[in-house]
Amino acid sequence: MTWTQAQRAHKMNPSVIREILKVTEKPGIISFAGGLPSPKTFPVAAFREACDKVLREDGHAALQYAASEGYAPLREMVAAMLPWEVDPAQVLITTGSQQGLDLIAKILIDAGSRVLVETPTYLGALQAFTPMEPEVVGVASDEEGVDIADLASKAAGARFFYVLPNFQNPTGRTMSEARRAALSAEAARLGLPIVEDNPYGDLWFDTPPPLPLTARNPEGCVYMGSFSKILAPGLRLGFMVAPKSLYPKLLQAKQAADLHTPGFNQRMVVETMKNNFLERHVPTIRALYKSQRDAMLAAMQRDMPKGVSWNTPAGGMFLWVRLPEGMNAIDLLPKAVERNVAFVPGWAFYADHADARTLRLSFVTSSVEQINIGIAALAAAIREQLPTGLPELRAAA
């Protein structure tokens, strides 16, 4: 029997991160590779209590088929959480925010369509968009966010610009207020829709991030959020806020994909979030992640050879690192694994013109002790791989 696959199937590729995570299952590996929230943050006791109450008081409805739009009380809670006026009728509950990317791809991308993304960008978005056979174009970005002039030069005919303004995956950077204002104004001038992805925005350490892009121009944006980072990823609960002109088609795509997101999970989250639970819970996540970020920054400062550079994220889960000239993160990875530490090479996060010297480190799933051991091991692997033409770096190490 020969199965003839659709052309789009050949565009699908395995997640580089998921493949690397298989390596990290080796006993003794300290993994800075996965973009996973710390399981220490999962409110298991609150979930247990909420599950019991939902099953006891609303079990039959919770286990039945449900509306594709999502559970009405959850949609109302989402609308109330956002810092601009949102009609709950514009909220679509998704099976994780990754499904939101898939729905966007199905509704907005034709073969050959131009789609703009940051440089670098979230790998999962590239995976969601690629099967629709678009022309994905990277827009230059710096520590403040997207380069507005480069965006304008590439925007002609683009279906949308996909952007993560807060504690971006993979870089951890946050778009400044000035850059957000400029981007919102320029996108409106160009008639360029924005798809704003914000799974990390609540994970700030000292100061909340600036106002979302969508709050500045709701009709020109689709906004996506997630409960994975503030409650638990296993719930597979995300949401979209879409203009009323686009919402019906996103809903139809959702119906075709899975009929609806599990109603039991939605009810359980509503029950958990009552009585301002998130206002008490999320600060504990911030405090934990900040302490782990600080530990990794201190270890990097202490152990890394000269020529290695990195940023200081103001929230989120990731550190972005650049190796000295002449090095390649892909070549470094097996040497690091030999020393029982893993990371994600940065090339996977680029739509085009990848920087082979970059890599992503996640600081949230390792203890301070593991961070210290792992960074020391990574630094040793880097020293071992330093090009022979850079003896001053090797000596400085």
PyMOL commands that set and color helices and strands:
alter all, ss='L'
color gray80, all
select helices_A, chain A and resi 7-11+16-23+39-41+44-62+72-81+88-90+97-108+123-132+148-154+177-190+213-216+218-220+233-235+247-258+263-303+329-338+346-349+368-385+391-396
alter helices_A, ss='H'
color red, helices_A
select strands_A, chain A and resi 30-31+91-94+114-118+135-139+141-142+145-146+158-163+194-197+221-226+238-241+309-310+318-322+341-342+344-345+358-362
alter strands_A, ss='S'
color yellow, strands_A
deselect
rebuild
show_as cartoon
